[in-house]
Amino acid sequence: MRRVVSIYLPTWPTDRAWKADRSLPPDRPLALLDTTGRVLLAVDTPARHRGLRAGQALSLARSLVPELETRPGTPEEDARGLLRLAEWVYRHYAPLVAPDPPDGLLVDTTGADHLHGGEVAMLQALRDRLAGAGFAARLALADTPGAAHALARYDGEPCVRVAPGEHRAALAPLPLAALRLDPDQVDRLETLGFARIGDLMGQPRAPLTRRFGPQLLQRLDEALGDRYEPLTPLRPAGVLEVEQVFGEPIAAAETIARYLDDLARELCRKLETQGQGVRRLDLICRRVDRQGQAVMVRLARPSRAPDRLAELLCDRIETIDPGFGIETLVLRAARAETLQPAQRLNELGAAQAADPVDLVDRLANRLGAGRLYRQAPVESDVPERSVRRVDPLAAARGPSWPARWPRPVRLLRRPEPIEALALLPDYPPAAFVWQGSRYRVVAADGPERIHGEWWKRDAETWAVRDYFRVEDDSGGRYWIFRSGDGVDGASGTHRWFLQGFFG
């Protein structure tokens, strides 16, 4: 099912003005003027809260807000800036991005959200990055561009996600202006008693068309998904791509896979001439019904191995809905980097060890890059603070794991309490109970004493933990500890905890 994000930038011109002119007083409202210098072209949020609106006369604005700061508006620069923002979204989020002037973007994220941790995480990350760059934004995700556009501008929430198939109910309470109609048409509809989009649903279509023309029902059908609304996606300059146009539409997965192999080889030949490898591939499928679908594949390292690229693309064929047939396939190197020639043999002529990058790429494109990581050590004696998540192919650097004492292969995110029977202060437990099950200890090693990090929290100044490696009668090996030294109550509660597992 198609999924579209609308990015609404309510104060795009003034946000750009604030970023471009650092001399603007931060405590004064800002308005941008048209070419005559007499009419407000755009206002920022503080000015809007004071009652100012675009289209007002400057004289009226001055009477309402005497301290108003003004600057000339730059609509042409705002439009070029919107295109640059669309290119940034294209590079980082999805292959189908279309400007929605004058203050928004439309992004077809079908098949791309899993690479960003899911739809909710993708929306929040995108909004946070825009806010970090100084741009106020409201985002909405729905099944159609019209629904997403309406919800981003009229729902009122900063991030709105409408579940698949629920956009009709979400649109019903919105005002008619959310349908992107002419203002005079909205006024005529309101005169007849239509106030919300839901008021138009189910009405006889012929009288509405005779009175208001075809645009009204066209916009309604596009928002509801009864009529397909194509996007005109941005096509960044300088991006390598290859295209295959079919005389007869194709639909079978085997046929698509065969042509993907041919396209991958042709694209790799172009990449080789420029000494580049691809880091992100976009496959654009144009169907006979004018619908477009995109598949995005990311790679951990630059590559121009056609077999590998074709295999990664074929793994995503199952996400493509060919409908009545695909008439054009476009394979695009959305992100390419310089690729150095690889050394295949070591100095003795033996083949090098297998590179895990192929496995990483396949897992990342199936599960999402955010779900794939490896553990790296952090300089801390406290076990739960001694690990962090890093990229699975990140180079090893910084501290290493302590060698004097072994560490478990699986460390719990936080220690879990257990009930233990032990002699204090230095003996390991003879048995313990964890999650309702009893474990009898037959072998143990320890204690290893770990002191608290007093420079982080005062409560850890005297805190200690005594760790033991224990083995139960069924062969399970566990890493457990007692809070405190077993004598002084100030050192800990003397309760027992399970921290990890040794295989």
Secondary structure, DSSP 8 states (H G I E B T S, - for coil): ---EEEEE-TTHHHHHHHHH-TTS-TTS-EEEE-TTSSBEEEE-HHHHHTT--TT-BHHHHHHH-TT-EEEE--HHHHHHHHHHHHHHHHHHT-SEEEE-TTSEEEEE-TTTGGGGTSHHHHHHHHHHHHHHTT---EEEEESSHHHHHHHHHHS--SEEE--TT-HHHHHTTSBGGGG---HHHHHHHHHTT--BHHHHTTS-HHHHHHHH-HHHHHHHHHHHTSS---------TT--EEEEEEEEEE--HHHHHHHHHHHHHHHHHHHHHTTEEEEEEEEEEEETTS-EEEEEEEEEEEE--HHHHHHHHHTTGGG---TT-EEEEEEEEEEEEE------B-TTS-B----THHHHHHHHHHH-GGG--EEEE-S-SSGGGSEEEE-TT----S----SSS---SEEEEEEEEEEEE--TTT---SEEEETTEEEEEEEEEEEEEEE--TTT-GGGSS-EEEEEEEEETTS-EEEEEEES-SS-GGG----EEEEEE--
